[in-house]
Amino acid sequence: MNKLSKRTLIAATAIACTFGVAAPATANVVADPVRYSADRAALSLNPIGTYETGIFDASAAEIVTHYPAAQRLLVVNAAEALVEVLDVKNPAQPTKLFDLVTEGVKSGDGSRIPDGAVVNSVAVRDDGLGVLAVEAPTKTDPGWLVFFDANGDGETLGSVRVGALPDMVTITAKGDKAVVANEGEPAEDYSVDPEGSVSIVKLKHHRIELPRQKDVKTAGFRAFEKKLPDGVRIYGGREDATGVKPKYPVSENLEPEYVTVAKDGRTAYVSLQEANAIAEVNLNSATITRITPLGTVDRLKTPADMSDRDDAINLATWPVKGFHQPDAMSSYTVKGKTYLVTANEGDARAWEGYSEEARVKDLGDGLPPICDGFDTRKRNADGSKMTIEQLQQDQNLGRLNITLADGLSADGSCYQELFTYGTRSMSIWTDKGKKVFDTATDFERITAKVLPEYFNSNHSESNFEGRSDDKGPEPEGITIGEVDGKTYAFVGLERVGGIMVYDISSPERSKFVTYVNNRDFSASVEEDPASLGAAGDLGPEGLAFISAKKSPTGKPLLAVGNEVSGTTTLFSVDRVLKHRS
């Protein structure tokens, strides 16, 4: 996802929090969360405690990770360019202990981290060795991986240099490697577009024995410059933006977003969001071994609501295809086979030097039109066939955001196909890229049922259909956890909010379990900033599952960082008791 909003919102104003009903454990656990469960659901998800920054719409709570030995939660606060360390021994009352600040930390390459560097991600090993992915003040410069002791009180230990815009870091289960996705986004004007890459950092056995710069290996994409699989999207690079043809256009174009490591600890999988693909990485040799395109969802077969101007919830089929374009992803093993679980958020390239974005109604207005003979596959209310002109009306498909980079005829004169961003769903894939399950229309269908007045609402304000013309509920964050021998996926919906839970124990037969949204829609913060404390959680970003064994309560928990409300909320994952009739 583009990081422009993060950097431009760092100077956001802190807002005092208020709450106008009988006070629960903390102000941002709302009095009546939105809930919906499947029949015979085995689990319920219940918000129990929240930590508030008081900062609105500035990414003040993003990625979260749990350190069980000290019962600490580490939360990336990009608004203040640091990590907040919370005490969660009592998860109903998370309490701030101190900040982790990276300015001035010396690196293994001789550099020091300057003022203006931004923390993007955090991970902690079982013994307390922590790592921070830190973006340089000029995002196209190489970033850092910073080390700290999660048992301590805020001191950092050192750092090593990695690739440009390190966006996500994770640690292998054995604790022997840290894996960093270096996104390598371009400068706004495309004067510089660094190569995307994945850095693998060999970790020492003892937490105070730090890696050196020579322990960093970086896997790049140059091997794919001439043998890229069909279906991997390469577009909008420096040649498109400036006319300058780079030496390694594929490597510059691919932007690693998120990393998950297989159970064997030898293989990582990295989402390449804009490219609509997943890369496989051999961690021992530090090489990219495969890039798998993810294909599209055909909206003629899978309904969605794609207009914010039709004044109705309208889950309908349309002649458009959606790229999966996952942001967060996770992995798990069933009967010895590795499966990948993706939150199919979608994302567009939208920079000063190049933008692929347009609305369907814009085609033909200074842009190539939809091709004559395009079959709309739609009927009007009177039964007549919908024309292209009618299709482009606001109440139909006209408002939908699409890409200009795909779907053109061979001569570039018109659009034969229409493509949009994301699939508004969660998918499960084999490690070779075969899709075995998709939630399809579930997220919109369920939220339409329980939130009819706020269907496809935005996060910063409460509205009706504010996001239907874009990416709908916008699934972004995902994590996996095991409860009572079953494996569950927890998916955060960035816009309308809330967490969807699915039983994915049998990948091909995964099923919906429950949905909870710790949000009070009567508080619309963009319209009334003073209502931030009453609004609950807005814009869930990072999710962390805490197993019963590692939980301070002895019961499983879910921690969620919410980038718009600036809140970090803990949920109890509770068994639902079965009663005989």
C-alpha positions in Angstrom: 0.0 0.0 0.0 1.3 3.5 -0.8 3.1 5.1 2.2 2.4 8.7 1.1 -0.4 9.2 3.6 1.8 8.0 6.4 4.5 10.5 5.9 2.2 13.5 5.2 0.1 12.8 8.3 3.0 12.5 10.8 2.2 16.0 12.0 -1.4 15.1 12.9 -3.1 16.9 15.8 -3.7 14.9 19.0 -7.4 15.0 20.0 -8.7 14.6 23.5 -10.9 11.5 24.0 -14.4 11.6 25.5 -17.1 9.0 26.1 -20.7 9.7 26.8 -22.2 6.5 28.2 -21.6 4.3 31.2 -17.8 3.8 31.2 -16.5 0.3 30.3 -13.0 -0.9 31.2 -11.5 1.7 28.8 -13.1 4.4 26.8 -12.7 2.9 23.3 -14.4 -0.4 24.1 -17.8 0.6 22.8 -20.9 -0.2 24.8 -22.5 -2.3 22.1 -20.1 -3.7 19.5 -21.5 -4.9 16.2 -21.8 -8.7 16.3 -22.9 -11.5 13.9 -22.1 -15.2 14.1 -22.8 -18.3 12.1 -25.1 -20.9 13.5 -23.2 -23.2 15.9 -20.2 -20.9 15.9 -17.5 -22.4 18.1 -15.9 -19.1 19.0 -16.9 -15.5 19.9 -14.6 -12.5 19.8 -15.1 -9.9 22.5 -13.2 -6.6 23.0 -11.9 -6.3 26.5 -9.4 -3.4 26.6 -8.0 -0.6 24.6 -5.0 1.7 24.7 -5.6 5.1 23.1 -3.0 7.5 21.6 -5.6 10.3 21.0 -4.2 10.8 17.5 -6.7 10.6 14.6 -6.0 9.4 11.1 -2.2 9.5 11.2 -1.2 5.8 11.5 -0.6 6.1 15.3 -1.3 2.3 15.8 -0.4 0.0 12.9 1.6 -3.2 13.3 1.4 -5.0 16.7 3.4 -7.9 18.1 3.3 -9.7 21.5 6.2 -10.6 23.7 4.9 -13.2 26.1 7.8 -13.5 28.6 7.2 -10.0 29.8 3.6 -9.7 28.7 4.3 -6.7 26.5 2.6 -5.5 23.3 4.7 -3.6 20.9 2.8 -1.2 18.6 4.2 0.8 15.6 3.2 4.4 16.0 4.2 5.9 12.6 2.6 9.3 13.5 5.4 9.8 16.0 8.0 7.6 14.2 8.4 5.2 17.1 7.2 2.0 18.8 5.1 2.2 21.9 5.6 -0.6 24.4 2.5 -1.6 26.4 2.1 -3.7 29.5 -0.7 -6.2 28.9 -0.5 -8.3 32.1 -4.1 -7.1 32.5 -5.4 -7.0 29.0 -8.5 -5.1 30.1 -6.2 -2.2 31.0 -3.2 -2.0 28.7 -0.7 0.5 30.0 2.1 2.3 28.3 5.6 1.6 29.6 7.9 3.5 27.3 8.8 4.3 23.6 11.4 2.7 21.4 13.1 5.5 19.4 15.6 4.8 16.6 17.2 8.2 16.0 20.9 8.1 16.5 21.3 4.3 16.4 24.6 3.3 14.8 24.5 0.8 11.9 26.8 -2.0 10.9 27.7 -0.1 7.7 28.8 3.0 9.7 25.7 5.1 9.2 23.5 6.5 12.0 19.7 6.6 11.8 18.8 10.3 11.4 15.8 12.3 12.6 12.8 11.7 10.3 13.3 7.9 9.9 10.0 6.0 10.3 9.4 2.6 11.9 7.2 0.5 9.7 7.2 -2.9 11.4 8.2 -4.8 14.5 8.9 -8.5 15.5 10.2 -10.2 18.6 12.0 -13.5 19.1 11.0 -15.8 22.0 14.1 -14.7 24.0 13.3 -11.0 23.6 15.5 -10.1 20.7 13.4 -7.5 18.9 13.7 -6.1 15.4 12.3 -2.9 13.8 12.1 -2.2 10.1 13.0 1.5 9.7 12.4 3.6 6.6 14.9 6.3 5.7 13.7 10.0 5.7 14.1 9.9 2.0 12.2 6.7 1.3 14.2 5.7 -1.8 17.4 5.4 0.3 18.3 2.1 2.0 16.6 1.6 5.3 17.7 -0.2 8.5 16.9 -3.2 10.7 17.2 -2.0 14.3 17.7 -4.4 17.2 16.5 -4.0 20.8 15.9 -6.1 23.9 12.2 -6.5 24.6 13.0 -7.3 28.2 14.6 -3.8 28.7 13.3 -0.3 29.1 13.7 1.2 25.7 17.4 0.9 24.8 18.2 0.0 21.3 21.2 -2.3 20.6 22.3 -1.5 17.1 21.3 -1.9 13.5 22.2 -3.1 10.0 21.4 -1.6 6.6 18.8 -3.3 4.4 17.0 -2.3 1.2 14.8 0.8 0.4 11.6 1.2 2.3 11.7 -1.9 4.6 8.0 -2.3 5.0 7.6 -5.5 7.0 9.8 -7.8 9.1 9.2 -11.2 10.6 11.4 -13.7 12.4 11.5 -17.4 11.6 10.1 -19.9 14.1 13.6 -21.1 14.9 14.7 -17.6 15.5 17.7 -17.9 13.3 16.7 -15.3 10.7 14.9 -12.0 10.3 13.2 -11.5 6.9 12.5 -8.0 5.6 10.3 -7.0 2.7 12.0 -3.9 1.1 9.2 -2.3 -0.9 11.3 0.1 -2.9 8.6 2.6 -3.8 9.5 5.3 -6.3 10.0 9.0 -5.6 6.9 11.0 -6.3 8.3 12.3 -9.6 10.0 8.9 -10.5 13.4 10.6 -10.5 14.4 7.5 -8.5 12.8 4.1 -8.3 14.8 1.7 -6.2 14.7 -2.1 -6.8 12.4 -4.1 -4.6 14.1 -6.8 -2.6 14.0 -9.1 0.4 16.7 -9.0 3.0 17.6 -12.1 5.1 19.5 -11.3 8.3 21.3 -14.1 10.1 20.6 -13.8 13.9 22.9 -14.8 16.7 21.8 -17.3 19.4 22.0 -14.8 22.2 20.0 -11.6 22.1 22.8 -9.3 23.1 25.1 -10.7 20.4 24.2 -8.6 17.4 24.4 -9.5 13.7 26.9 -7.6 11.6 26.5 -6.1 8.2 28.0 -9.2 6.6 25.2 -11.2 8.1 22.8 -9.5 5.7 22.0 -11.1 2.4 19.5 -9.6 0.0 17.4 -11.4 -2.6 16.5 -9.4 -5.7 14.5 -9.9 -8.8 17.1 -9.5 -11.6 16.9 -13.1 -12.6 13.3 -12.4 -13.8 14.1 -9.5 -16.1 13.8 -11.8 -19.1 11.7 -14.7 -17.9 8.8 -13.2 -15.9 5.7 -15.4 -15.8 2.7 -14.2 -17.8 0.2 -12.4 -15.6 2.6 -10.6 -13.3 1.8 -7.0 -13.7 4.7 -4.8 -14.8 3.7 -1.2 -15.5 4.0 2.4 -14.3 7.8 2.4 -14.0 10.3 5.0 -14.8 9.9 4.5 -18.5 6.1 5.2 -18.3 6.7 8.1 -16.0 9.7 9.8 -17.4 10.6 8.1 -20.7 13.9 6.9 -19.2 14.3 3.1 -19.6 16.0 1.6 -16.6 18.5 -1.2 -16.8 16.4 -3.4 -14.5 12.7 -2.4 -15.1 11.2 -5.6 -13.6 13.3 -5.3 -10.4 12.3 -1.7 -10.0 8.7 -2.4 -10.6 8.2 -5.3 -8.1 7.5 -4.0 -4.6 7.5 -6.6 -1.8 4.8 -5.8 0.7 4.5 -8.5 3.3 6.3 -11.7 4.4 5.2 -15.0 5.8 7.6 -17.9 6.6 6.7 -21.5 6.0 6.8 -23.9 8.9 10.1 -25.5 7.7 11.9 -22.1 8.2 13.6 -22.5 4.8 11.0 -20.8 2.6 9.3 -17.4 2.7 6.4 -16.1 0.7 6.2 -12.4 -0.1 3.2 -10.5 -1.5 3.9 -8.3 -4.5 0.7 -6.3 -4.2 0.7 -4.0 -7.2 2.0 -6.8 -9.4 -0.8 -9.1 -8.2 1.7 -11.9 -7.4 3.5 -13.8 -4.7 7.2 -14.4 -4.7 8.8 -17.5 -3.1 12.2 -17.0 -1.4 14.8 -19.6 -0.5 16.0 -18.2 2.8 19.2 -20.3 2.9 20.5 -19.2 -0.5 18.8 -15.7 -0.3 17.3 -16.1 -3.8 13.8 -15.6 -5.3 12.9 -19.0 -6.6 9.4 -18.4 -8.1 6.9 -15.6 -8.8 3.3 -16.7 -9.1 0.6 -14.5 -10.6 -2.7 -14.6 -8.8 -5.2 -13.8 -11.6 -8.5 -12.1 -11.1 -12.0 -12.5 -9.8 -14.7 -12.2 -12.5 -17.4 -9.9 -11.2 -19.8 -11.4 -13.7 -19.7 -14.5 -11.5 -19.1 -12.9 -8.1 -21.4 -10.1 -7.1 -20.3 -6.8 -5.5 -21.7 -3.4 -4.8 -19.8 -1.0 -7.1 -21.6 2.3 -6.9 -21.8 4.8 -4.1 -24.5 6.8 -6.0 -27.3 4.2 -6.4 -28.7 4.9 -2.9 -29.1 1.2 -2.2 -27.2 -2.0 -1.2 -26.9 -3.7 -4.6 -24.8 -6.8 -4.7 -24.9 -7.4 -8.4 -22.7 -8.8 -11.2 -20.8 -6.4 -13.4 -18.5 -6.7 -16.5 -15.3 -6.0 -14.6 -12.5 -8.2 -13.1 -10.7 -7.6 -9.8 -7.0 -8.2 -9.2 -6.5 -10.0 -5.9 -3.5 -7.8 -4.9 -3.1 -9.0 -1.3 -1.5 -6.9 1.4 -1.0 -9.0 4.5 -0.7 -12.7 4.3 -0.1 -15.7 6.6 0.8 -19.4 6.2 0.0 -22.6 7.9 0.4 -26.4 7.3 -2.3 -29.0 6.9 -1.3 -32.7 6.5 2.2 -31.6 5.6 1.1 -29.1 2.9 1.7 -25.4 3.1 -1.2 -23.0 2.5 -1.1 -19.2 2.1 -3.9 -17.1 3.4 -4.3 -13.6 1.8 -6.2 -10.4 2.6 -7.0 -9.1 -0.9 -7.0 -5.4 -0.2 -6.0 -4.1 -3.7 -3.8 -1.1 -4.4 -3.1 1.4 -7.2 0.0 3.3 -8.2 -0.9 6.9 -7.8 2.2 9.2 -7.8 2.8 12.7 -9.2 4.9 11.2 -12.0 2.5 8.4 -12.9 -1.0 7.4 -11.9 -3.1 4.4 -13.2 -6.3 5.5 -11.6 -9.5 6.5 -13.3 -13.2 6.0 -13.0 -15.2 4.0 -15.5 -17.1 7.1 -16.5 -13.8 8.9 -17.4 -13.1 6.5 -20.3 -13.7 8.4 -23.5 -13.2 11.8 -21.9 -9.6 12.5 -22.8 -8.9 8.8 -22.3 -9.4 5.8 -24.7 -13.1 4.8 -24.6 -14.7 1.5 -23.9 -14.5 -0.4 -27.2 -17.5 -0.5 -29.5 -19.2 -3.8 -29.2 -18.3 -4.2 -25.5 -20.9 -6.5 -24.0 -22.2 -4.9 -20.8 -24.0 -8.2 -19.9 -26.5 -6.1 -18.0 -30.2 -5.3 -18.4 -32.0 -2.1 -17.4 -35.1 -2.1 -15.2 -37.4 -2.1 -18.2 -35.6 -5.2 -19.6 -33.7 -3.5 -22.3 -30.0 -4.2 -22.8 -27.8 -1.7 -20.9 -25.7 0.3 -23.4 -22.0 1.4 -22.8 -23.2 4.9 -22.1 -25.7 3.7 -19.5 -23.0 1.4 -17.9 -20.9 4.5 -17.4 -23.6 6.3 -15.4 -22.9 7.0 -11.7 -25.6 4.7 -10.4 -24.2 1.8 -12.4 -20.5 1.2 -12.9 -19.5 4.8 -13.7 -18.1 5.6 -10.3 -15.9 2.5 -9.9 -12.2 3.1 -9.7 -10.3 1.1 -12.3 -6.8 0.8 -13.7 -5.7 2.4 -17.0 -2.8 0.0 -17.2 -4.7 -3.1 -18.2 -7.5 -4.0 -20.7 -6.5 -2.0 -23.7 -6.9 -3.3 -27.2 -3.7 -4.3 -29.1 -3.6 -0.9 -30.8 -4.3 1.0 -27.6 -7.3 2.7 -29.0 -10.0 1.4 -26.6 -10.6 -0.7 -23.5 -11.7 -4.3 -24.2 -11.8 -5.2 -20.6 -12.1 -3.4 -17.3 -10.0 -4.2 -14.2 -10.3 -2.9 -10.6 -8.3 -3.2 -7.4 -8.7 -6.0 -4.9 -11.4 -8.7 -4.6 -13.0 -7.6 -1.3 -12.2 -11.1 0.0 -9.8 -13.5 1.8 -8.3 -16.3 -0.3 -6.5 -19.6 0.6 -3.8 -20.8 -1.9 -1.5 -23.8 -2.1 2.2 -22.9 -2.0 2.3 -23.2 -5.8 -0.5 -20.6 -6.2 -3.6 -22.6 -6.8 -6.6 -21.0 -5.1 -8.6 -23.5 -3.0 -11.0 -21.2 -1.2 -12.3 -17.6 -1.4 -14.8 -15.8 0.8 -16.3 -14.3 -2.4 -19.2 -11.9 -1.5 -19.2 -12.9 2.2 -17.7 -9.7 3.6 -20.2 -7.4 1.8 -23.1 -9.8 2.4 -22.5 -10.0 6.1 -21.9 -6.3 6.7 -24.9 -5.5 4.6 -27.0 -7.6 6.9 -25.7 -6.3 10.2 -24.9 -2.7 9.2 -27.6 -1.7 6.6 -27.3 2.0 7.4 -23.5 2.0 7.3 -22.8 -0.5 4.5 -19.4 0.0 3.0 -18.8 3.0 5.3 -15.4 4.7 5.3 -13.3 4.6 8.5 -12.7 8.3 9.1 -16.4 9.1 8.9 -19.6 7.2 9.3 -21.5 7.0 6.0 -23.5 4.8 3.7 -21.7 3.3 0.7 -18.7 5.6 1.0 -16.4 2.9 -0.3 -18.6 1.0 -2.7 -17.0 2.7 -5.7 -13.5 1.8 -4.5 -12.5 -1.4 -2.6 -15.6 -2.0 -0.5 -14.8 -3.2 3.1 -11.1 -3.5 2.1 -9.7 -6.5 3.9 -6.1 -5.6 4.8 -4.7 -7.3 7.9 -4.7 -11.0 8.6 -3.4 -13.4 11.2 -3.8 -17.1 12.0 -4.3 -18.9 15.4 -5.1 -22.3 16.7 -7.9 -22.8 19.3 -8.9 -26.2 20.6 -7.1 -28.0 17.8 -8.8 -25.9 15.0 -7.1 -23.2 12.9 -8.8 -19.9 12.5 -8.1 -16.9 10.3 -8.7 -13.4 11.6 -9.2 -10.7 8.9 -9.4 -7.0 9.5 -11.7 -4.8 7.4 -9.9 -1.5 7.0 -12.8 0.7 6.0 -16.1 -0.4 7.6 -14.1 -1.9 10.4 -14.3 -5.1 12.4 -12.8 -8.5 12.4 -14.0 -11.5 10.3 -13.2 -14.9 11.7 -13.1 -18.1 9.6 -12.4 -21.7 10.5 -9.7 -22.7 8.0 -8.8 -26.1 9.5 -9.8 -27.7 6.2 -8.6 -25.2 3.6 -11.1 -26.2 0.8 -14.0 -26.2 3.2 -13.3 -23.1 5.2 -16.3 -21.5 6.8 -17.4 -18.2 8.4 -17.5 -18.2 12.2 -18.1 -14.7 13.5 -17.8 -11.0 12.9 -17.3 -8.3 15.6 -16.8 -4.6 15.1 -15.8 -2.5 18.1 -17.1 0.7 16.5 -19.9 3.2 17.3 -21.1 4.5 14.0 -23.0 7.3 15.7 -19.6 9.0 16.2 -18.3 10.3 12.9 -14.9 11.7 13.7 -14.2 13.5 10.5 -17.3 15.5 11.0 -16.9 15.8 14.8 -13.3 15.5 15.9 -14.3 15.6 19.6 -16.1 12.2 19.1 -12.8 10.2 18.7 -13.0 8.7 22.1 -16.5 7.5 21.5 -16.0 6.1 18.1 -14.2 2.9 19.0 -11.8 1.3 16.6 -11.3 2.8 13.1 -9.1 1.3 10.4 -7.8 -2.0 11.7 -4.3 -2.6 10.3 -2.1 -5.1 12.1 -3.4 -8.2 13.9 -1.6 -10.5 16.3 -3.0 -13.7 17.7 -1.9 -14.6 21.2 -2.3 -18.3 22.1 -3.7 -19.5 25.4 -0.2 -20.8 26.3 1.3 -17.3 25.8 -1.7 -15.2 27.0 -1.6 -13.4 30.4 -5.1 -14.7 31.1 -4.5 -18.3 30.0 -7.1 -17.8 27.3 -6.5 -16.9 23.6 -6.4 -13.2 22.7 -6.3 -11.1 19.6 -4.5 -7.7 19.5 -5.4 -5.2 16.8 -3.7 -1.9 15.9 -6.2 0.6 14.4 -4.4 3.2 12.2 -7.2 5.8 12.0 -8.5 5.9 15.6 -4.9 5.4 16.9 -6.2 2.7 19.3 -4.8 -0.8 20.1 -7.5 -3.2 21.2 -7.3 -6.6 22.8 -10.1 -9.1 22.2 -10.7 -12.3 24.1 -11.3 -15.3 21.9 -13.9 -17.3 23.8 -15.4 -20.7 23.4 -19.2 -20.7 22.8 -20.8 -23.2 25.1 -23.1 -25.7 23.4 -26.5 -26.4 24.9 -28.7 -29.3 24.2 -32.2 -28.5 23.2 
